[in-house]
Amino acid sequence: MAELIALAKRKPGEISYGSNGPGSLTHLTTAIMAHQAGAEFLHVPYQGAAPLMTDLLAGRIGMTLTAASAALPLVQSGQLRALAVTTGGRSRFSPDIPTLVESGFPSLDAPTWFGVVVRATTPAPILARLRAEFNSVTASEGFSKALEKNFMEVLSVTPQASDGFLAKERKLWSDAVRLTGVALD
């Protein structure tokens, strides 16, 4: 990662990176990384990960940040080189790959996550039933195995902790948009 940043500083705007499109997690995370490093990359937006990965493998773009499910099989086969993961801690699926935090970007703990939300007026008994059902599914062996096939793992967050987690995410990404000047329209 240090070599990539040093090269980008020596050749501002010459190293291209692909993203899943303007305002995507791949776009914003790379923009934050570049801003924090004082480096400049050339943004090449794609309409999804498949064409992006095709161009990366063909050498038409220099780098990307993408999902582990898209990258790790190609890293394991030797077709790509992984420089860092975007999670705060190392992935159990690739423990030898350092994190962006370890690579000098302490505020870039940017995991991909999925959540279930409902209207704020949802009655408490329905919330309790939904929580119980989702907890049952996410605790099942079948669900865990399906996630593992895509190099993902279950991270359960309590309703109490979710408010803090979502507040942190809103701040991170709104700051990213403001800081980088990324246009989302």
MARPAPA-213157 format. One line per field, with one value per residue: residue number from 1; chain; x, y, z negated of N, C-alpha, C in turn. Coordinates in steps of 0.001 Angstrom, whole numbers. Layout:
N
num: [NUM	...] $
cadena: [A	...] $
neast: [X	...] $
nnorth: [Y	...] $
nup: [Z	...] $
caeast: [X	...] $
canorth: [Y	...] $
caup: [Z	...] $
ceast: [X	...] $
cnorth: [Y	...] $
cup: [Z	...] $
//
This chain:
185
num: [1	2	3	4	5	6	7	8	9	10	11	12	13	14	15	16	17	18	19	20	21	22	23	24	25	26	27	28	29	30	31	32	33	34	35	36	37	38	39	40	41	42	43	44	45	46	47	48	49	50	51	52	53	54	55	56	57	58	59	60	61	62	63	64	65	66	67	68	69	70	71	72	73	74	75	76	77	78	79	80	81	82	83	84	85	86	87	88	89	90	91	92	93	94	95	96	97	98	99	100	101	102	103	104	105	106	107	108	109	110	111	112	113	114	115	116	117	118	119	120	121	122	123	124	125	126	127	128	129	130	131	132	133	134	135	136	137	138	139	140	141	142	143	144	145	146	147	148	149	150	151	152	153	154	155	156	157	158	159	160	161	162	163	164	165	166	167	168	169	170	171	172	173	174	175	176	177	178	179	180	181	182	183	184	185] $
cadena: [A	A	A	A	A	A	A	A	A	A	A	A	A	A	A	A	A	A	A	A	A	A	A	A	A	A	A	A	A	A	A	A	A	A	A	A	A	A	A	A	A	A	A	A	A	A	A	A	A	A	A	A	A	A	A	A	A	A	A	A	A	A	A	A	A	A	A	A	A	A	A	A	A	A	A	A	A	A	A	A	A	A	A	A	A	A	A	A	A	A	A	A	A	A	A	A	A	A	A	A	A	A	A	A	A	A	A	A	A	A	A	A	A	A	A	A	A	A	A	A	A	A	A	A	A	A	A	A	A	A	A	A	A	A	A	A	A	A	A	A	A	A	A	A	A	A	A	A	A	A	A	A	A	A	A	A	A	A	A	A	A	A	A	A	A	A	A	A	A	A	A	A	A	A	A	A	A	A	A	A	A	A	A	A	A] $
neast: [828	1937	3794	2082	751	2937	3703	1399	1557	3848	2998	527	-2904	-2480	-2682	-5235	-8410	-11032	-14517	-17674	-19429	-20435	-20448	-20586	-19623	-17061	-16094	-16214	-14657	-12123	-11692	-11564	-9303	-7329	-7454	-6702	-4110	-2934	-2756	-3463	-5778	-7095	-10437	-12490	-15585	-17794	-20538	-21207	-19634	-18761	-17997	-15979	-14096	-13350	-12000	-9936	-8502	-7671	-5898	-6683	-7410	-5873	-6299	-8609	-11119	-12948	-15551	-14873	-15774	-15565	-12872	-11087	-10990	-9564	-7234	-6288	-5778	-3650	-3980	-4589	-3307	-3641	-3746	-4805	-7459	-10734	-11947	-12052	-10567	-8417	-9449	-10853	-10783	-8701	-6189	-3555	-3567	-3156	-5028	-6645	-6500	-4247	-2459	-1962	-4185	-6066	-8777	-10225	-12080	-14063	-16263	-18318	-21743	-24924	-28258	-31369	-34168	-37012	-40102	-40179	-42419	-43212	-44895	-43928	-44277	-44171	-41634	-40111	-40730	-39742	-36995	-36392	-36869	-35024	-32638	-32673	-32397	-29899	-28229	-28191	-26666	-26751	-27112	-24739	-22864	-23590	-22893	-20126	-19247	-19092	-17126	-17921	-19106	-21269	-22336	-23713	-25707	-26954	-30209	-29871	-27174	-27191	-28117	-25954	-24005	-25131	-25182	-22446	-21743	-23269	-21992	-19340	-19715	-21102	-19220	-17263	-18339	-18542	-15864	-14435	-15699	-17317	-19781	-23105	-25315] $
nnorth: [-1187	1224	1607	1948	4333	6084	5992	7066	9647	10527	10449	12099	11543	9670	6970	4774	4019	1730	1953	899	2691	6185	7597	5161	2679	1753	3871	6125	5228	4896	7525	8840	7587	8438	11208	11401	10454	12339	11959	11493	9879	8539	8448	5885	5212	2403	356	-1498	-4418	-6561	-5695	-3982	-5686	-7224	-5336	-4663	-7073	-7223	-5184	-2604	-774	443	-313	-1313	-1129	-3697	-6161	-8952	-11381	-11097	-10538	-12246	-14990	-14511	-13410	-15593	-17313	-16109	-14126	-11542	-9057	-8529	-5650	-4540	-4890	-3560	-3679	-3134	-4970	-7753	-10075	-13263	-14901	-14129	-13772	-12882	-10529	-7137	-4540	-1469	341	-581	11	2678	4332	5363	6069	4630	2341	521	-1503	-3580	-3847	-5285	-4649	-4932	-2968	-1308	559	3279	3305	724	-1756	-2922	-5763	-6898	-6120	-7597	-10214	-10198	-9775	-12145	-14066	-13296	-13543	-16291	-17258	-16108	-17382	-19935	-22883	-23250	-20652	-19422	-20942	-20266	-17560	-17790	-18894	-16676	-15276	-13884	-12892	-13346	-10584	-9675	-7107	-5439	-3948	-1650	-1023	-588	1968	3651	2580	3128	5923	6487	5507	7214	9647	9086	8634	10912	12835	11922	12455	15238	15946	14950	16053	14666	14261	13315	13250] $
nup: [0	-773	1292	3482	2797	2727	5427	6612	5635	6912	9513	10091	10638	12630	12045	12365	10900	10492	9821	8427	9369	9353	6129	4867	2407	3026	4545	2765	575	1734	2544	63	-1002	830	403	-2327	-2112	-579	2100	5627	7620	10688	11257	12451	13219	13080	14180	12046	10510	12170	14916	14093	12817	15009	16592	14818	14602	17224	17328	17911	16019	13013	10313	7688	5125	3850	3333	1197	2175	4909	5252	3684	4717	7083	6092	4661	6774	7911	9800	9080	6803	3438	1463	-856	-3292	-3886	-6331	-9917	-11381	-10630	-8122	-8678	-6549	-5032	-6543	-6230	-4865	-5320	-7058	-5955	-8026	-9448	-7489	-7558	-7506	-9696	-10106	-8328	-8610	-7031	-6559	-4446	-4911	-5742	-6634	-8416	-8401	-9783	-9856	-12171	-13747	-14143	-15965	-19255	-19877	-17316	-16485	-18314	-17525	-14878	-15410	-16799	-14793	-12774	-14235	-14626	-12003	-11238	-13021	-12156	-10759	-7996	-6987	-7830	-6370	-3769	-3738	-4185	-1784	-247	-1439	-3724	-6984	-9835	-11636	-14413	-15662	-18406	-18949	-20500	-20130	-17433	-16795	-17500	-15790	-13253	-13383	-13434	-10892	-9229	-9752	-8893	-6088	-5193	-5823	-4091	-1559	-1674	-2199	4	2149	3850	6253	6025	7638] $
caeast: [0	2832	4348	1011	551	4135	3614	320	2056	4810	2283	-850	-3961	-2114	-3100	-6697	-9101	-12415	-15508	-18980	-20228	-20324	-21089	-20563	-18659	-15730	-15714	-15983	-13538	-10880	-11541	-11099	-7922	-6477	-7429	-5900	-2715	-2428	-2490	-4546	-6017	-8080	-11644	-13161	-16804	-18375	-21901	-21135	-18340	-18337	-17163	-14811	-13114	-12862	-10996	-8790	-7727	-7095	-4907	-7181	-7396	-4759	-6666	-9975	-11552	-14142	-15991	-14010	-16280	-15052	-11403	-10272	-10648	-8549	-6000	-5826	-5279	-2467	-4296	-4596	-2552	-4391	-2910	-5424	-8898	-11333	-12518	-11196	-9674	-8114	-10485	-10456	-10637	-7424	-5492	-2246	-3750	-3352	-6176	-6307	-6133	-2840	-1656	-1783	-5447	-6752	-10226	-10844	-12708	-15226	-16770	-19619	-22689	-26330	-29107	-32815	-34786	-38464	-40578	-40007	-43705	-43535	-45208	-42912	-44384	-43733	-40174	-39566	-40873	-38794	-35649	-36259	-36792	-33740	-31583	-32722	-31821	-28465	-27500	-28259	-25471	-26939	-26875	-23300	-22155	-23864	-22058	-18723	-18958	-18827	-16123	-18620	-19453	-22376	-22023	-24978	-25685	-28187	-30932	-29286	-25899	-27382	-28230	-24593	-23340	-25671	-24735	-21038	-21736	-23763	-20934	-18229	-20013	-21412	-17914	-16560	-18904	-18148	-14407	-13916	-16406	-17982	-21151	-23918	-26538] $
canorth: [0	2388	1787	2478	5743	6820	6099	8013	10999	10883	10534	12461	11330	8701	5619	4731	3048	1486	1876	369	3823	7400	7547	3803	2471	1657	5218	6993	4739	5234	8984	9183	7103	9347	12503	11272	10216	13437	11391	11700	8774	8810	7652	5309	4574	1298	-6	-2749	-5057	-7491	-5048	-3438	-6753	-7590	-4339	-4769	-8247	-6937	-4126	-1314	103	73	-874	-1116	-1695	-4452	-7182	-10124	-12458	-10860	-10429	-13296	-16110	-14054	-13269	-16956	-17930	-15375	-13165	-10211	-8907	-7772	-4758	-4282	-5076	-2321	-3886	-2659	-6061	-8673	-11052	-14647	-15560	-13688	-13166	-12320	-9241	-6091	-3645	-78	961	-955	567	4115	5063	4984	6293	3879	1074	659	-2797	-3646	-4471	-5322	-4608	-4955	-1835	-1186	1888	3590	3098	-708	-2134	-3684	-7220	-7267	-5987	-8738	-11407	-10064	-10006	-13576	-14797	-12979	-14164	-17724	-17484	-15779	-18339	-21267	-23346	-23022	-19239	-19189	-21565	-19463	-16363	-18171	-19098	-15339	-14665	-12959	-13476	-12705	-9633	-9292	-5853	-5278	-2724	-526	-697	-219	3427	4191	2128	3892	7316	6489	5327	8457	10651	8698	8790	12313	13506	11504	13196	16642	16039	14618	16806	13725	14620	12105	13347] $
caup: [0	-821	2637	4326	2446	3179	6882	6920	5340	7962	10793	9754	11624	13668	11655	12399	10049	10865	8748	8842	9823	8528	4816	4305	1325	3627	4959	1607	-238	2435	2497	-1291	-1102	1602	-288	-3545	-1748	232	3425	6596	8538	11730	11020	13615	12709	13838	13800	11322	10273	13226	15928	13406	12627	16343	16986	13912	15026	18544	17189	18394	14846	12150	9014	7219	3851	4220	2384	1056	3024	6262	5287	3067	5609	8037	5309	4361	8006	8343	10859	8472	5555	2438	670	-2158	-3435	-4399	-7662	-11003	-11747	-9524	-7805	-8955	-5257	-4448	-7688	-5871	-4192	-6335	-6918	-5639	-9303	-9669	-6396	-7723	-7344	-10930	-10120	-7247	-8970	-6146	-6101	-3788	-5825	-5362	-7818	-8230	-9077	-9668	-10258	-13598	-14434	-14209	-17353	-19980	-19712	-15968	-16514	-19055	-16670	-13783	-15954	-17096	-13522	-12132	-15034	-14348	-10671	-11188	-13857	-11553	-10059	-6563	-6707	-7992	-5245	-2569	-3835	-4050	-358	292	-2323	-4617	-8269	-10541	-12693	-15013	-16398	-19172	-18599	-21224	-19498	-16034	-16673	-17505	-14573	-12122	-13523	-13010	-9438	-8610	-9864	-8023	-4665	-4880	-5818	-2872	-428	-1849	-2129	1328	3177	4733	6619	5978	8438] $
ceast: [871	3439	3321	802	1733	4104	2542	740	3051	4124	817	-1817	-3640	-2515	-4623	-7226	-10540	-13294	-16792	-19921	-20070	-21111	-21119	-19529	-17241	-15217	-15337	-14801	-12204	-10635	-11047	-9628	-6972	-6345	-6530	-4417	-2095	-2042	-3681	-4599	-7046	-9266	-12252	-14399	-17323	-19822	-21871	-19754	-17868	-17511	-15889	-13728	-12532	-11764	-9764	-7895	-7044	-6049	-5362	-7366	-6330	-5130	-8143	-10074	-12841	-14446	-15028	-14470	-15794	-13531	-10653	-10014	-9554	-7204	-5420	-5264	-4037	-2721	-4316	-3738	-3371	-3436	-3468	-6891	-9461	-11982	-11534	-10198	-9443	-9242	-9994	-10263	-9319	-6588	-4135	-2348	-4002	-4609	-5704	-5875	-4662	-1908	-1545	-3024	-6351	-8263	-10936	-11203	-14041	-15729	-18070	-20560	-24097	-27137	-30572	-33381	-36295	-38859	-40437	-41277	-44108	-43767	-44153	-43067	-43922	-42217	-39536	-39630	-39877	-37365	-35418	-36083	-35453	-32578	-31522	-32072	-30318	-27622	-27449	-26973	-25579	-26650	-25384	-22512	-22380	-23028	-20589	-18329	-18620	-17853	-16736	-18887	-20559	-21822	-23362	-24800	-27022	-28913	-30335	-27984	-26086	-27502	-26855	-23836	-23813	-25252	-23285	-20942	-22208	-22683	-19785	-18536	-20445	-20129	-17147	-17052	-18451	-16640	-13873	-14577	-17108	-19406	-21977	-25174	-26362] $
cnorth: [1248	2666	2393	3966	6582	7017	7104	9452	11466	11116	10873	12253	10312	7269	5617	3711	2944	1468	1298	1485	5002	7269	6169	3726	2400	3029	6065	6540	5076	6736	9437	8793	8059	10691	12442	11105	11390	12978	11653	10511	9226	7877	7200	4580	3490	1107	-1387	-3372	-5927	-6796	-4431	-4499	-7213	-6632	-4365	-5935	-8021	-5830	-2771	-298	-432	-632	-680	-1558	-2424	-5494	-8363	-11250	-12315	-10965	-11662	-14508	-15737	-13816	-14662	-17656	-17213	-14354	-11720	-10240	-8038	-6938	-4537	-4681	-3831	-2483	-3429	-3689	-6966	-9693	-12449	-15431	-15190	-13016	-12556	-10959	-8176	-5262	-2270	652	675	-299	2079	4961	4752	5192	5496	2453	1097	-693	-2631	-4356	-4400	-5325	-4660	-3797	-1868	222	2066	3319	1630	-1098	-3071	-5202	-7699	-7159	-7195	-10011	-11364	-10339	-11493	-14378	-14535	-13593	-15667	-18044	-17232	-16719	-19732	-21601	-23081	-21583	-18918	-19758	-20777	-18188	-16693	-18410	-17778	-14551	-13601	-13675	-12679	-11779	-9177	-8031	-5729	-4015	-1491	-74	-212	1286	4082	3820	2943	5362	7450	6369	6598	9533	10337	9032	10202	13143	13170	12287	14654	16814	15864	15424	15929	14186	13344	12207	12865] $
cup: [0	555	3585	4058	2921	4695	7290	6633	6397	9305	10551	10913	12697	13322	11568	11390	10507	9644	9317	9266	8886	7219	4190	3188	1879	4039	3742	762	426	2405	1125	-1440	-379	897	-1521	-3237	-1007	1629	4334	7547	9568	11526	12341	13096	13659	13397	13180	11315	11432	14312	15338	13283	13970	16774	16080	14337	16375	18494	17697	17267	13905	10863	8749	5769	4202	3162	2366	1976	4458	6308	4788	3959	6614	7354	5054	5592	8546	9442	10360	7221	4623	1611	-725	-2111	-4107	-5768	-8730	-11470	-10547	-9351	-8132	-7657	-4568	-5528	-7372	-5198	-5256	-6058	-6450	-6904	-9597	-8648	-6437	-7527	-8537	-10945	-9031	-7650	-8235	-5651	-5315	-4748	-5250	-6642	-7431	-9039	-8840	-10093	-11773	-14388	-14523	-15669	-17962	-19817	-18319	-15874	-17198	-18210	-15515	-14251	-16196	-15806	-12825	-12903	-14783	-13003	-10677	-12052	-13226	-10794	-8560	-6167	-6789	-6820	-3958	-2576	-3602	-2594	325	-582	-3222	-5935	-8936	-11613	-13253	-15836	-17134	-18727	-19281	-20553	-18063	-15847	-16626	-16242	-13370	-12189	-13054	-11483	-8719	-8636	-8906	-6569	-4299	-4893	-4536	-1665	-496	-1622	-710	2448	4191	4991	6696	6845	9848] $
//
